[in-house]
Amino acid sequence: MSEKIDYGKFEKEMELNKEELKGFLKKMLEKVDNGRIVCQFKEREIYVDFVEPVKIVVNYSGSSEKEDLIVTFKFKGKVLPDVPPFQ
């Protein structure tokens, strides 16, 4: 039986303007193309007219048994009128 290796925890919070946000997302997509990140989305689209800066919070906790990566985007703004109703 192998011993559990604890990789530790990491948290970072950033506030990005539109150009910085585009760069961050492009880097994430490159990693997805390399098979390193898996993103899951529900069958839902939400349209938000956001105001800069956009806050991004990255939380990671990992071990050889389980790894968790949570990326949270917090947008300030209003829901646009063409948003379909929740099902």
MARSE-176604 format. One record per residue: x, y, z of N, C-alpha, C in turn; residue in one letter; residue number from 1. Coordinates in Angstrom, 1 decimal. Layout:
<pt n_X="X" n_Y="Y" n_Z="Z" ca_X="X" ca_Y="Y" ca_Z="Z" c_X="X" c_Y="Y" c_Z="Z" r="A" k="NUM"/>
...
This chain:
<pt n_X="0.8" n_Y="-1.2" n_Z="0.0" ca_X="0.0" ca_Y="0.0" ca_Z="0.0" c_X="0.9" c_Y="1.2" c_Z="0.0" r="M" k="1"/>
<pt n_X="0.6" n_Y="2.2" n_Z="-0.9" ca_X="1.5" ca_Y="3.4" ca_Z="-1.0" c_X="1.0" c_Y="4.4" c_Z="0.0" r="S" k="2"/>
<pt n_X="1.9" n_Y="5.2" n_Z="0.4" ca_X="1.6" ca_Y="6.3" ca_Z="1.4" c_X="1.0" c_Y="7.5" c_Z="0.7" r="E" k="3"/>
<pt n_X="0.1" n_Y="8.1" n_Z="1.3" ca_X="-0.5" ca_Y="9.3" ca_Z="0.7" c_X="0.5" c_Y="10.5" c_Z="0.7" r="K" k="4"/>
<pt n_X="0.6" n_Y="11.2" n_Z="-0.4" ca_X="1.5" ca_Y="12.3" ca_Z="-0.5" c_X="0.6" c_Y="13.6" c_Z="-0.5" r="I" k="5"/>
<pt n_X="0.8" n_Y="14.5" n_Z="0.4" ca_X="0.0" ca_Y="15.7" ca_Z="0.5" c_X="0.7" c_Y="16.8" c_Z="-0.2" r="D" k="6"/>
<pt n_X="0.1" n_Y="17.3" n_Z="-1.3" ca_X="0.6" ca_Y="18.4" ca_Z="-2.1" c_X="0.3" c_Y="19.8" c_Z="-1.5" r="Y" k="7"/>
<pt n_X="-0.6" n_Y="19.8" n_Z="-0.5" ca_X="-0.9" ca_Y="21.1" ca_Z="0.2" c_X="-2.0" c_Y="21.9" c_Z="-0.4" r="G" k="8"/>
<pt n_X="-2.1" n_Y="23.1" n_Z="0.0" ca_X="-3.2" ca_Y="24.0" ca_Z="-0.5" c_X="-2.7" c_Y="25.3" c_Z="-1.0" r="K" k="9"/>
<pt n_X="-3.4" n_Y="25.9" n_Z="-1.9" ca_X="-3.0" ca_Y="27.1" ca_Z="-2.5" c_X="-4.3" c_Y="28.0" c_Z="-2.8" r="F" k="10"/>
<pt n_X="-4.2" n_Y="29.2" n_Z="-2.5" ca_X="-5.3" ca_Y="30.1" ca_Z="-2.8" c_X="-4.7" c_Y="31.5" c_Z="-3.3" r="E" k="11"/>
<pt n_X="-5.3" n_Y="32.0" n_Z="-4.4" ca_X="-4.9" ca_Y="33.2" ca_Z="-5.0" c_X="-6.1" c_Y="34.0" c_Z="-5.4" r="K" k="12"/>
<pt n_X="-6.1" n_Y="35.3" n_Z="-5.2" ca_X="-7.2" ca_Y="36.1" ca_Z="-5.6" c_X="-6.7" c_Y="37.2" c_Z="-6.5" r="E" k="13"/>
<pt n_X="-7.3" n_Y="37.5" n_Z="-7.6" ca_X="-6.8" ca_Y="38.5" ca_Z="-8.6" c_X="-8.0" c_Y="39.3" c_Z="-9.0" r="M" k="14"/>
<pt n_X="-7.7" n_Y="40.6" n_Z="-9.4" ca_X="-8.7" ca_Y="41.4" ca_Z="-10.1" c_X="-8.1" c_Y="41.8" c_Z="-11.4" r="E" k="15"/>
<pt n_X="-8.8" n_Y="41.5" n_Z="-12.5" ca_X="-8.3" ca_Y="41.6" ca_Z="-13.8" c_X="-9.2" c_Y="42.5" c_Z="-14.7" r="L" k="16"/>
<pt n_X="-8.6" n_Y="43.3" n_Z="-15.6" ca_X="-9.4" ca_Y="44.0" ca_Z="-16.6" c_X="-9.6" c_Y="43.1" c_Z="-17.7" r="N" k="17"/>
<pt n_X="-10.3" n_Y="43.6" n_Z="-18.8" ca_X="-10.7" ca_Y="42.7" ca_Z="-19.9" c_X="-9.5" c_Y="42.0" c_Z="-20.6" r="K" k="18"/>
<pt n_X="-8.5" n_Y="42.8" n_Z="-20.8" ca_X="-7.3" ca_Y="42.2" ca_Z="-21.5" c_X="-6.6" c_Y="41.2" c_Z="-20.7" r="E" k="19"/>
<pt n_X="-6.5" n_Y="41.5" n_Z="-19.4" ca_X="-5.8" ca_Y="40.5" ca_Z="-18.5" c_X="-6.7" c_Y="39.3" c_Z="-18.4" r="E" k="20"/>
<pt n_X="-8.0" n_Y="39.4" n_Z="-18.3" ca_X="-8.9" ca_Y="38.3" ca_Z="-18.2" c_X="-8.8" c_Y="37.4" c_Z="-19.5" r="L" k="21"/>
<pt n_X="-8.7" n_Y="38.0" n_Z="-20.7" ca_X="-8.5" ca_Y="37.3" ca_Z="-21.9" c_X="-7.2" c_Y="36.5" c_Z="-21.9" r="K" k="22"/>
<pt n_X="-6.1" n_Y="37.1" n_Z="-21.4" ca_X="-4.9" ca_Y="36.4" ca_Z="-21.3" c_X="-4.9" c_Y="35.2" c_Z="-20.3" r="G" k="23"/>
<pt n_X="-5.6" n_Y="35.4" n_Z="-19.2" ca_X="-5.8" ca_Y="34.3" ca_Z="-18.2" c_X="-6.5" c_Y="33.2" c_Z="-18.8" r="F" k="24"/>
<pt n_X="-7.6" n_Y="33.5" n_Z="-19.5" ca_X="-8.5" ca_Y="32.4" ca_Z="-20.1" c_X="-7.7" c_Y="31.7" c_Z="-21.2" r="L" k="25"/>
<pt n_X="-7.0" n_Y="32.4" n_Z="-22.0" ca_X="-6.2" ca_Y="31.8" ca_Z="-23.1" c_X="-5.2" c_Y="30.8" c_Z="-22.5" r="K" k="26"/>
<pt n_X="-4.5" n_Y="31.2" n_Z="-21.4" ca_X="-3.6" ca_Y="30.3" ca_Z="-20.8" c_X="-4.3" c_Y="29.0" c_Z="-20.3" r="K" k="27"/>
<pt n_X="-5.5" n_Y="29.2" n_Z="-19.7" ca_X="-6.2" ca_Y="28.0" ca_Z="-19.3" c_X="-6.6" c_Y="27.1" c_Z="-20.4" r="M" k="28"/>
<pt n_X="-7.0" n_Y="27.7" n_Z="-21.6" ca_X="-7.4" ca_Y="26.9" ca_Z="-22.7" c_X="-6.2" c_Y="26.1" c_Z="-23.3" r="L" k="29"/>
<pt n_X="-5.0" n_Y="26.8" n_Z="-23.3" ca_X="-3.8" ca_Y="26.0" ca_Z="-23.7" c_X="-3.5" c_Y="24.8" c_Z="-22.8" r="E" k="30"/>
<pt n_X="-3.8" n_Y="25.0" n_Z="-21.5" ca_X="-3.6" ca_Y="23.8" ca_Z="-20.6" c_X="-4.6" c_Y="22.7" c_Z="-20.9" r="K" k="31"/>
<pt n_X="-5.9" n_Y="23.1" n_Z="-21.2" ca_X="-6.9" ca_Y="22.2" ca_Z="-21.6" c_X="-6.5" c_Y="21.4" c_Z="-22.8" r="V" k="32"/>
<pt n_X="-6.0" n_Y="22.1" n_Z="-23.8" ca_X="-5.5" ca_Y="21.5" ca_Z="-25.0" c_X="-4.4" c_Y="20.5" c_Z="-24.7" r="D" k="33"/>
<pt n_X="-3.6" n_Y="20.7" n_Z="-23.7" ca_X="-2.6" ca_Y="19.8" ca_Z="-23.3" c_X="-3.1" c_Y="18.6" c_Z="-22.4" r="N" k="34"/>
<pt n_X="-4.4" n_Y="18.6" n_Z="-22.2" ca_X="-4.9" ca_Y="17.5" ca_Z="-21.3" c_X="-4.7" c_Y="17.7" c_Z="-19.9" r="G" k="35"/>
<pt n_X="-4.4" n_Y="18.9" n_Z="-19.4" ca_X="-4.1" ca_Y="19.1" ca_Z="-18.0" c_X="-5.2" c_Y="19.6" c_Z="-17.1" r="R" k="36"/>
<pt n_X="-6.3" n_Y="20.2" n_Z="-17.7" ca_X="-7.4" ca_Y="20.7" ca_Z="-16.9" c_X="-8.7" c_Y="20.2" c_Z="-17.5" r="I" k="37"/>
<pt n_X="-9.6" n_Y="19.9" n_Z="-16.7" ca_X="-10.9" ca_Y="19.5" ca_Z="-17.2" c_X="-11.9" c_Y="20.5" c_Z="-16.6" r="V" k="38"/>
<pt n_X="-12.7" n_Y="21.1" n_Z="-17.5" ca_X="-13.8" ca_Y="22.0" ca_Z="-17.0" c_X="-15.1" c_Y="21.4" c_Z="-17.3" r="C" k="39"/>
<pt n_X="-16.0" n_Y="21.5" n_Z="-16.3" ca_X="-17.4" ca_Y="21.0" ca_Z="-16.4" c_X="-18.4" c_Y="22.2" c_Z="-16.3" r="Q" k="40"/>
<pt n_X="-19.3" n_Y="22.2" n_Z="-17.3" ca_X="-20.4" ca_Y="23.2" ca_Z="-17.3" c_X="-21.7" c_Y="22.6" c_Z="-17.3" r="F" k="41"/>
<pt n_X="-22.7" n_Y="23.2" n_Z="-16.6" ca_X="-24.1" ca_Y="22.7" ca_Z="-16.7" c_X="-24.6" c_Y="23.2" c_Z="-18.0" r="K" k="42"/>
<pt n_X="-25.8" n_Y="22.7" n_Z="-18.4" ca_X="-26.4" ca_Y="23.1" ca_Z="-19.6" c_X="-27.1" c_Y="24.4" c_Z="-19.4" r="E" k="43"/>
<pt n_X="-26.4" n_Y="25.4" n_Z="-19.3" ca_X="-26.9" ca_Y="26.7" ca_Z="-19.0" c_X="-26.0" c_Y="27.8" c_Z="-19.4" r="R" k="44"/>
<pt n_X="-26.5" n_Y="28.9" n_Z="-20.0" ca_X="-25.7" ca_Y="30.1" ca_Z="-20.3" c_X="-26.3" c_Y="31.3" c_Z="-19.6" r="E" k="45"/>
<pt n_X="-25.5" n_Y="32.1" n_Z="-19.0" ca_X="-25.9" ca_Y="33.3" ca_Z="-18.3" c_X="-25.2" c_Y="34.4" c_Z="-18.9" r="I" k="46"/>
<pt n_X="-25.9" n_Y="35.5" n_Z="-19.3" ca_X="-25.3" ca_Y="36.6" ca_Z="-20.0" c_X="-25.3" c_Y="37.8" c_Z="-18.9" r="Y" k="47"/>
<pt n_X="-24.1" n_Y="38.3" n_Z="-18.7" ca_X="-23.9" ca_Y="39.4" ca_Z="-17.7" c_X="-23.1" c_Y="40.5" c_Z="-18.4" r="V" k="48"/>
<pt n_X="-23.7" n_Y="41.7" n_Z="-18.2" ca_X="-23.0" ca_Y="42.9" ca_Z="-18.7" c_X="-22.1" c_Y="43.3" c_Z="-17.5" r="D" k="49"/>
<pt n_X="-20.8" n_Y="42.9" n_Z="-17.5" ca_X="-20.0" ca_Y="43.0" ca_Z="-16.4" c_X="-19.2" c_Y="44.3" c_Z="-16.4" r="F" k="50"/>
<pt n_X="-18.7" n_Y="44.7" n_Z="-15.2" ca_X="-18.0" ca_Y="45.9" ca_Z="-15.0" c_X="-16.6" c_Y="45.5" c_Z="-14.5" r="V" k="51"/>
<pt n_X="-15.5" n_Y="46.1" n_Z="-15.0" ca_X="-14.2" ca_Y="45.8" ca_Z="-14.6" c_X="-13.9" c_Y="46.4" c_Z="-13.2" r="E" k="52"/>
<pt n_X="-13.0" n_Y="45.8" n_Z="-12.5" ca_X="-12.3" ca_Y="44.5" ca_Z="-12.7" c_X="-13.1" c_Y="43.3" c_Z="-12.4" r="P" k="53"/>
<pt n_X="-12.7" n_Y="42.2" n_Z="-13.0" ca_X="-13.3" ca_Y="40.9" ca_Z="-12.7" c_X="-12.4" c_Y="40.2" c_Z="-11.7" r="V" k="54"/>
<pt n_X="-13.1" n_Y="39.7" n_Z="-10.6" ca_X="-12.3" ca_Y="39.1" ca_Z="-9.5" c_X="-12.2" c_Y="37.6" c_Z="-9.8" r="K" k="55"/>
<pt n_X="-11.1" n_Y="37.0" n_Z="-9.8" ca_X="-10.8" ca_Y="35.6" ca_Z="-10.0" c_X="-10.2" c_Y="35.0" c_Z="-8.7" r="I" k="56"/>
<pt n_X="-10.8" n_Y="33.9" n_Z="-8.2" ca_X="-10.3" ca_Y="33.3" ca_Z="-7.0" c_X="-9.9" c_Y="31.9" c_Z="-7.4" r="V" k="57"/>
<pt n_X="-8.7" n_Y="31.5" n_Z="-7.2" ca_X="-8.2" ca_Y="30.1" ca_Z="-7.5" c_X="-7.9" c_Y="29.4" c_Z="-6.2" r="V" k="58"/>
<pt n_X="-8.6" n_Y="28.3" n_Z="-6.0" ca_X="-8.3" ca_Y="27.4" ca_Z="-4.8" c_X="-7.9" c_Y="26.1" c_Z="-5.2" r="N" k="59"/>
<pt n_X="-6.9" n_Y="25.5" n_Z="-4.6" ca_X="-6.3" ca_Y="24.2" ca_Z="-5.0" c_X="-6.0" c_Y="23.5" c_Z="-3.7" r="Y" k="60"/>
<pt n_X="-6.4" n_Y="22.2" n_Z="-3.6" ca_X="-6.0" ca_Y="21.3" ca_Z="-2.5" c_X="-5.7" c_Y="20.0" c_Z="-3.2" r="S" k="61"/>
<pt n_X="-4.6" n_Y="19.4" n_Z="-2.8" ca_X="-4.3" ca_Y="18.1" ca_Z="-3.5" c_X="-3.5" c_Y="17.2" c_Z="-2.7" r="G" k="62"/>
<pt n_X="-3.6" n_Y="15.9" n_Z="-3.1" ca_X="-2.8" ca_Y="14.9" ca_Z="-2.5" c_X="-2.7" c_Y="13.8" c_Z="-3.6" r="S" k="63"/>
<pt n_X="-1.9" n_Y="12.8" n_Z="-3.4" ca_X="-1.8" ca_Y="11.7" ca_Z="-4.3" c_X="-3.1" c_Y="10.9" c_Z="-4.5" r="S" k="64"/>
<pt n_X="-4.1" n_Y="11.1" n_Z="-3.5" ca_X="-5.3" ca_Y="10.4" ca_Z="-3.5" c_X="-6.4" c_Y="11.2" c_Z="-4.2" r="E" k="65"/>
<pt n_X="-6.3" n_Y="12.6" n_Z="-4.1" ca_X="-7.4" ca_Y="13.4" ca_Z="-4.6" c_X="-6.9" c_Y="14.8" c_Z="-4.8" r="K" k="66"/>
<pt n_X="-7.2" n_Y="15.4" n_Z="-6.0" ca_X="-6.8" ca_Y="16.8" ca_Z="-6.2" c_X="-8.1" c_Y="17.6" c_Z="-6.6" r="E" k="67"/>
<pt n_X="-8.2" n_Y="18.8" n_Z="-6.0" ca_X="-9.3" ca_Y="19.7" ca_Z="-6.3" c_X="-8.8" c_Y="21.1" c_Z="-6.8" r="D" k="68"/>
<pt n_X="-9.3" n_Y="21.5" n_Z="-7.9" ca_X="-8.9" ca_Y="22.9" ca_Z="-8.4" c_X="-10.3" c_Y="23.6" c_Z="-8.7" r="L" k="69"/>
<pt n_X="-10.5" n_Y="24.7" n_Z="-8.0" ca_X="-11.7" ca_Y="25.5" ca_Z="-8.1" c_X="-11.3" c_Y="26.9" c_Z="-8.5" r="I" k="70"/>
<pt n_X="-11.8" n_Y="27.3" n_Z="-9.7" ca_X="-11.6" ca_Y="28.7" ca_Z="-10.2" c_X="-12.9" c_Y="29.4" c_Z="-10.2" r="V" k="71"/>
<pt n_X="-13.0" n_Y="30.5" n_Z="-9.4" ca_X="-14.3" ca_Y="31.2" ca_Z="-9.3" c_X="-14.1" c_Y="32.6" c_Z="-10.0" r="T" k="72"/>
<pt n_X="-15.1" n_Y="33.0" n_Z="-10.8" ca_X="-15.1" ca_Y="34.3" ca_Z="-11.4" c_X="-16.2" c_Y="35.1" c_Z="-10.8" r="F" k="73"/>
<pt n_X="-15.9" n_Y="36.3" n_Z="-10.3" ca_X="-17.0" ca_Y="37.1" ca_Z="-9.7" c_X="-17.1" c_Y="38.4" c_Z="-10.6" r="K" k="74"/>
<pt n_X="-18.2" n_Y="38.5" n_Z="-11.2" ca_X="-18.5" ca_Y="39.7" ca_Z="-12.1" c_X="-19.5" c_Y="40.6" c_Z="-11.4" r="F" k="75"/>
<pt n_X="-19.2" n_Y="41.9" n_Z="-11.4" ca_X="-20.2" ca_Y="42.9" ca_Z="-10.9" c_X="-20.9" c_Y="43.4" c_Z="-12.2" r="K" k="76"/>
<pt n_X="-22.2" n_Y="43.5" n_Z="-12.1" ca_X="-22.9" ca_Y="43.9" ca_Z="-13.3" c_X="-24.4" c_Y="43.6" c_Z="-13.1" r="G" k="77"/>
<pt n_X="-25.1" n_Y="43.7" n_Z="-14.2" ca_X="-26.5" ca_Y="43.4" ca_Z="-14.2" c_X="-26.8" c_Y="42.3" c_Z="-15.2" r="K" k="78"/>
<pt n_X="-27.9" n_Y="41.6" n_Z="-15.0" ca_X="-28.3" ca_Y="40.6" ca_Z="-15.9" c_X="-29.0" c_Y="41.3" c_Z="-17.1" r="V" k="79"/>
<pt n_X="-28.6" n_Y="40.9" n_Z="-18.2" ca_X="-29.2" ca_Y="41.6" ca_Z="-19.4" c_X="-30.6" c_Y="41.1" c_Z="-19.7" r="L" k="80"/>
<pt n_X="-31.4" n_Y="42.0" n_Z="-20.4" ca_X="-32.8" ca_Y="41.6" ca_Z="-20.6" c_X="-33.1" c_Y="40.4" c_Z="-21.4" r="P" k="81"/>
<pt n_X="-32.1" n_Y="40.0" n_Z="-22.3" ca_X="-32.4" ca_Y="38.9" ca_Z="-23.2" c_X="-32.0" c_Y="37.5" c_Z="-22.5" r="D" k="82"/>
<pt n_X="-31.9" n_Y="37.5" n_Z="-21.2" ca_X="-31.5" ca_Y="36.2" ca_Z="-20.5" c_X="-32.8" c_Y="35.3" c_Z="-20.5" r="V" k="83"/>
<pt n_X="-32.6" n_Y="34.1" n_Z="-20.9" ca_X="-33.8" ca_Y="33.2" ca_Z="-20.9" c_X="-34.1" c_Y="32.8" c_Z="-19.4" r="P" k="84"/>
<pt n_X="-35.3" n_Y="32.5" n_Z="-19.1" ca_X="-35.7" ca_Y="32.2" ca_Z="-17.7" c_X="-35.1" c_Y="30.9" c_Z="-17.3" r="P" k="85"/>
<pt n_X="-34.8" n_Y="30.7" n_Z="-16.0" ca_X="-34.3" ca_Y="29.5" ca_Z="-15.4" c_X="-35.3" c_Y="28.4" c_Z="-15.7" r="F" k="86"/>
<pt n_X="-34.9" n_Y="27.2" n_Z="-16.0" ca_X="-35.7" ca_Y="26.0" ca_Z="-16.2" c_X="-36.1" c_Y="25.4" c_Z="-14.9" r="Q" k="87"/>
